[in-house]
Structure formats: structure tokens, C-alpha cells
């Protein structure tokens, strides 16, 4: 355990928060500012929302002697990304009435609202609650939204595996009544000291915690980018149980070589009946051994790397009273979505729609009316919607008789994009500017334009039929999981990015820095000859990232502790 004198300030904020209550209620009533007190902005994350301001307007407002244009971003908790048509219509109405307009599908397989003014936060949370959705533990130092494969090949098993993901999420929810007291006007606990957090304790986890459930051969949830992942083991159409992987994570800090992205490590196989027991065992081990003195060293990946896998497993087994079994074999082939129509085992159909960077808007300039289109589909469709971990949307369990009408509506409203190249379909970006406080460069607003330029290069060399996974983030925290891409751009400064290469197109290998702090012109000048070489020299079925590793453009990285190392004999100009 950490010496209390060394604890970070966030640890002290949590300790004195009265189980996440703080002074949030009082701050909401203060109409002299659009912001909340600084301590409370740490606590509101546990309630699912972040305070932000429009960085595009900061200078202008400062010159006008106005405070920044504060607003809030709220992320819902939707385990497995599944919502009903009725719920979709409810969250659409809330977006129109209480936010800056529109929805954003996230890499955590849920939706976010942006541009919420302070006085609208409580009505918004009450609105999603009426739709049987909440935002508790969507952010903060707790287990966050649990991911689950949305469109597995073994489609008849989706319901069972999805229900397992929901069970894990429910088991790891905070026990505090603060959320219900503050937002839903439930009766307040008089003596909060009697309120217990059996899993998290009074100061919760040292840092955020992420869980995913995958169904091979598709790794659309990027199991290696999560703190804890369950890989479904299926034999003869039956779910046997899960392999557990732990210690993955994407975040790092520029210039600090003791921070790094990491690949999750195998712990072993567990029976289906023990999934929540092991989830709690892993979480409580991290609670007690994670670093609370340095938030940059507080994720589970560092705990496991410092402790060692076998020692970590021993602690988990002691807490669960159950031994890990030998891991069973599995294989991933891709970590992108399967677009278009896919038939389910029961004769219904799933339609995966490409939603570029996850933005769903009714464009005012005469562009696609995406929200309207999805409302019309929700009126027609009696199945469910499934948000994917790569920011797309599945219209699931569509009756065969409704396929034509659903597809027609999707095409009419810019949701069924037959013009989207494979390069574009395999791209992903975080929000970044103007609202993210951590962003150093653009991502969501810029990547579509850069993809257009890269499409010209790819087409020039006859590679338009080759999927290449491209991801961009505005900073190295890695919300769009760039370090598992084949080509990654990570913001370093306005208009400047670090270029990384070498992921394997299925999320099981990290990228390696190739060039540092470059702008668009140098990005294109760097990538064109590499893409030309790839077109001429690739082997049958070889992906771009695999080609970069085979030809020693970059070394293969399977352990984050090698992420910053500079091996000799490689062509990389950035290391």
C-alpha cells in the first residue's frame, strides 16, 4: 500500500468525496459560472461526464473578458453497446433538446453527448434514466463500459455472450448511492460512513479500468487494449468458457519512456460460471497493488509488469479461491467491423453502417440527415441497435421482409455509404479539438481529409481493395487505440503528428515510431514510397503492417516495454 503522504491529489479528492458526492449538487446550483469546482470535476467523471470548454473560442472570450465557454460531455454506460429502437428514439430527442446537437458513437461502444450546459446536465441524466440508460461508471477510476463483439460469426451465441458482458458490468458497478441521490432525487443517506464499497473501497481504483469480451475470429473490441479481456472459446457451436487476458492499455506520454502502450497477457481459461468472480479478483488486486502515487504509472499494465504475471495470477487465485486452467487456443483474423448485410443463424439480418468517426448529425448544409434516417429506421425496425467499438452502428435482427426498406432509408440519409473506401472504413479517430482538454492536435475533424489524400496514393498503386487500419489521436492517451493500428498518427503539436507503423491488422501487435513530429506534407511524402514498395513486393494476403515488419522497416513489438527501444539494423528514421 502507498504511503498516504505520497498519494496524488486525486486520491485525496476521492477520499474526502463521501463516496463521490463532493459538492456537485451545490456547484450545479451556482449560476454565476458555467463551470463546476475543480475537485468536483474529478468526481463527475464517476457519474459519466467531463467538464470541457470550446478551445476554438478561448482566445476570443479571454479578450472579451469572459470565462471560457464551459460545457459538458456525457458518456452513457451501455454494456455490449446494445439498445432498443425505443431507446434510440429517446436518446435522439434528448440530443436535440439538451445538447449541442447530434450524437457521437465512441470507441467504448456507447454514445456521447457534447455541448451540454450546466443547467441541462441533471435533466439529461433524468431523461436517459427514463429510457433505462445510465451514465454511472462510464468514466472515472472504476470499471468502465464493458465491450462485447456486436456481430459475431457465431451469431446464435451473441445473446449469451452479451448477457455475460452485462453481468460483468453489473457486478463491478460502484455501490454508492451518490448517483441516484444527486441526479434522480432519491432519498439521501444520512450517515454515508455506513455505506460500503465492497469491491472498490473508499478511494476506488488507482486509475480507470477497461474490460472487453471478444468472439474470435473477430477482435473488433481490441482485447489487447483493455485492462481485462474475456475471449470466448467456442466448440461445436457451444460456449465452453473464456480465456482471460490482462494488462493491456493504450495510454503513454510523449518523452516519458517509462510510459508505454501494452499488449494484454494471458492468465488462463475460466469457466463461464466464474467470470464475475475472476473480474472481481483482478479488480481488487489492482485496487490494492496499483500505484496511487503516480497516475501515469497507475494502470493495471504497470502493476502486472512490475509484479510479474505469475505473481499477479497467484494474488487473483487467492482472492477467488479458484485456479486458472490452461488457456485454450484461439485465433483472430481482423479487428475491424464487417460492413453491409450479414445473415444470422435465425434467418434475421444485421446491417453494419459505416459512421465516419462516429458522428451522427443532421447536416445543416444540405448534407446527410443521419439522425432523421435512424429515427425512421427505428420506427420501422423492431430489433435492436448495436454500437460497435470502432464507432459504427449495427441495425440488428432485421426481418428479411424489412431488409429492402431499411437499406433504402439508410441510403437516402447517407448512412449506407457504398462510396466509402476500405481505407476509410478502417479508419478511426478520437474527438480531440476543440473540446478535449488533452488534445495537442486535431483528429476527428482532420482525419477524413487526410484519408482522402491517402486514398489517392492507395488507388495510384492499385491497393484500393486492400484494407489498411489507420487511426489518429490528438494526444498519446490513445482513446482511438492507435498503437494497435497498421498506420497510426498521434498528435504532438498543432498540425504535427508522430507516425507509427507495424500493427498486424488484427490487434495483436503494437506499432513502432517511424517518424516524429511531422506535418501533412511530410506524412504523404513518407508514406507514398512505402505504399509503392508494398504494392510491388507484398506477398499474397500480406497486410501493410506485416510487410513493414517483414522488410524491417520497423521491428515487431509484442511487449510495450520494447516500445521505446532502438534496435539496430532497422530502417526506421524516427528511432
C-alpha positions, 0 to 999 in steps of 0.5 A: 500500500502507498504511503498516504503522504505520497498519494496524488491529489486525486486520491485525496479528492476521492477520499474526502468525496463521501463516496463521490458526492463532493459538492456537485449538487451545490456547484450545479446550483451556482449560476454565476459560472458555467463551470463546476469546482475543480475537485468536483470535476474529478468526481463527475467523471464517476457519474459519466461526464467531463467538464470541457470548454470550446478551445476554438473560442478561448482566445476570443472570450479571454479578450472579451473578458469572459470565462471560457465557454464551459460545457459538458460531455456525457458518456452513457454506460451501455454494456455490449453497446446494445439498445432498443429502437425505443431507446434510440428514439429517446436518446435522439430527442434528448440530443436535440433538446439538451445538447449541442446537437447530434450524437457521437458513437465512441470507441467504448461502444456507447454514445456521447453527448457534447455541448451540454450546459450546466443547467441541462446536465441533471435533466439529461441524466433524468431523461436517459434514466427514463429510457433505462440508460445510465451514465454511472461508471462510464468514466472515472477510476472504476470499471468502465463500459464493458465491450462485447463483439456486436456481430459475431460469426457465431451469431446464435451465441451473441445473446449469451455472450452479451448477457455475460458482458452485462453481468460483468458490468453489473457486478463491478458497478460502484455501490454508492448511492451518490448517483441516484441521490444527486441526479434522480432525487432519491432519498439521501443517506444520512450517515454515508460512513455506513455505506460500503464499497465492497469491491472498490473501497473508499478511494476506488481504483488507482486509475480507470479500468477497461474490460472487453469480451471478444468472439474470435475470429473477430477482435473488433473490441481490441482485447489487447487494449483493455485492462481485462479481456474475456475471449470466448472459446467456442466448440461445436457451436457451444460456449465452453468458457473464456480465456482471460487476458490482462494488462493491456492499455493504450495510454503513454506520454510523449518523452516519458519512456517509462510510459508505454502502450501494452499488449494484454497477457494471458492468465488462463481459461475460466469457466463461464460460471466464474467470470464475475468472480475472476473480474472481481479478483483482478479488480481488487488486486489492482485496487490494492497493488496499483500505484496511487502515487503516480497516475501515469504509472497507475494502470493495471499494465504497470502493476502486472509488469512490475509484479510479474504475471505469475505473481499477479495470477497467484494474488487473483487465485487467492482472492477467488479461491479458484485456479486458472486452467490452461488457456485454450487456443484461439485465433483472430483474423481482423479487428475491424467491423464487417460492413453491409448485410450479414445473415444470422443463424435465425434467418434475421439480418444485421446491417453494419453502417459505416459512421465516419468517426462516429458522428451522427448529425443532421447536416445543416448544409444540405448534407446527410440527415443521419439522425432523421434516417435512424429515427425512421429506421427505428420506427420501422425496425423492431430489433435492436441497435448495436454500437460497435467499438470502432464507432459504427452502428449495427441495425440488428435482427432485421426481418428479411421482409424489412431488409429492402426498406431499411437499406433504402432509408439508410441510403437516402440519409447517407448512412449506407455509404457504398462510396466509402473506401476500405481505407476509410472504413478502417479508419478511426479517430478520437474527438480531440479539438476543440473540446478535449482538454488533452488534445495537442492536435486535431483528429476527428475533424482532420482525419477524413481529409487526410484519408482522402489524400491517402486514398489517392496514393492507395488507388495510384498503386492499385491497393484500393481493395486492400484494407489498411487500419489507420487511426489518429489521436490528438494526444498519446492517451490513445482513446482511438487505440492507435498503437494497435493500428497498421498506420497510426498518427498521434498528435504532438503539436498543432498540425504535427503528428508522430507516425507509427507503423507495424500493427498486424491488422488484427490487434495483436501487435503494437506499432513502432515510431517511424517518424516524429513530429511531422506535418501533412506534407511530410506524412504523404511524402513518407508514406507514398514510397512505402505504399509503392514498395508494398504494392510491388513486393507484398506477398499474397494476403500480406497486410501493410503492417506485416510487410513493414515488419517483414522488410524491417522497416520497423521491428515487431513489438509484442511487449510495450516495454520494447516500445521505446527501444532502438534496435539496430539494423532497422530502417526506421528514421524516427528511432 
